[in-house]
Amino acid sequence: MPESEAPEAGLQGLGVWGWFAVAILLAFLASAVWYACRAWSGLGDVRITPVGWLFLALGVVVTVVVGAGLTGLLFYSSRKGRDF
C-alpha cells in the first residue's frame, strides 16, 4: 500500500465504543483497587516477615521478566514473519 493511502489511526481518536470500553476498564480498575484496599484494611494486625517481603518482591520481578520476555518473543516472531 502506498504511503499516502496508509490509515492514520492515531489521528482519528476513539469512537463511542472505544470510550465505552475505556470507561468499563476504568470501572473494573476502580473496583479492584477498592476491593484490595478493603481486604488490606481487614487484615488487622497481620505482619509480613522480611522473608515474606523478599519472596513477594521476587514474585513480582519474575512475573515482570516472564511477561517482558514473552512480549519480546511476540515482537521478534512477528518481525521475522513466523506468525500464522
C-alpha positions in Angstrom: 0.0 0.0 0.0 1.4 3.4 -0.9 2.3 5.7 1.9 -0.3 8.2 1.0 -3.1 5.6 1.4 -1.9 4.3 4.8 -4.6 4.7 7.5 -3.8 7.2 10.3 -5.5 5.5 13.2 -3.6 7.7 15.7 -5.2 10.9 14.4 -8.8 9.7 14.4 -9.1 9.1 18.1 -11.5 6.7 19.8 -15.1 6.3 18.7 -18.1 5.9 21.0 -17.4 2.2 21.6 -13.8 2.8 22.3 -14.6 5.3 25.0 -17.3 2.9 26.4 -14.6 0.2 26.6 -12.2 2.6 28.4 -15.0 3.5 30.9 -15.7 -0.2 31.6 -12.0 -0.9 32.1 -11.6 2.1 34.4 -14.7 0.8 36.4 -13.0 -2.6 36.7 -9.8 -1.0 37.9 -11.6 1.2 40.4 -13.5 -1.8 41.8 -10.3 -3.9 42.0 -8.5 -1.1 43.9 -11.5 -0.7 46.3 -11.6 -4.4 47.0 -7.8 -4.6 47.5 -7.9 -1.6 50.0 -10.9 -3.2 51.8 -9.2 -6.6 52.1 -5.9 -5.0 53.2 -7.5 -3.0 55.9 -9.5 -6.0 57.0 -6.3 -8.0 57.8 -5.9 -6.1 61.0 -2.6 -6.6 62.8 -1.1 -9.2 60.4 2.7 -8.7 59.8 4.8 -9.8 56.9 8.2 -11.1 57.8 11.3 -9.9 55.9 11.4 -13.3 54.2 7.8 -12.8 53.1 8.7 -9.4 51.6 11.7 -11.0 49.8 9.5 -13.7 48.2 6.8 -11.1 47.3 9.5 -8.9 45.6 10.9 -12.0 43.8 7.5 -13.0 42.6 6.9 -9.5 41.2 10.3 -9.5 39.5 9.9 -12.9 38.0 6.4 -12.1 36.7 7.6 -8.9 35.0 10.6 -10.7 33.5 8.5 -13.5 32.1 5.9 -11.0 30.7 8.6 -8.9 29.1 10.3 -12.0 27.7 7.1 -13.3 26.2 6.2 -9.9 24.7 9.7 -9.6 23.2 9.3 -13.1 21.6 6.0 -12.0 20.2 7.5 -8.9 18.6 10.6 -10.9 17.4 8.5 -13.6 15.8 6.2 -11.0 14.2 9.1 -9.2 12.6 10.6 -12.4 11.3 7.4 -13.4 9.7 6.9 -16.5 11.8 3.3 -15.7 12.9 0.5 -17.5 11.2 
